[in-house]
Amino acid sequence: MVKKSSYDKVSKEIGQKLKAIRIAKGFTSYENFALENEIDRKQYWRIENGQNLTLKSLIKVLDIHGLSLKKFFTEEI
């Protein structure tokens, strides 16, 4: 079983990496990114902040960026 503190830490790291990818792709605003890609703004804010992160939402965002799970977890941004 994963400790809640471990889950929170990893979720925040994933969110930070997603934010870095978004910015690197030219989206300075999470709101514009969310609206352009038909993601609820509040939900996307939560994802980037490591809150309420699900595998389904992670895969959806990675698909938008054209990244696989493997590439996301193995390559530096």
Summary of the structure (lengths in Angstrom):
residues: 77
radius of gyration: 12.0
end to end distance: 29.5
largest distance: 38.1
contacts: 184
relative contact order: 0.15
helix: 69%
strand: 0%
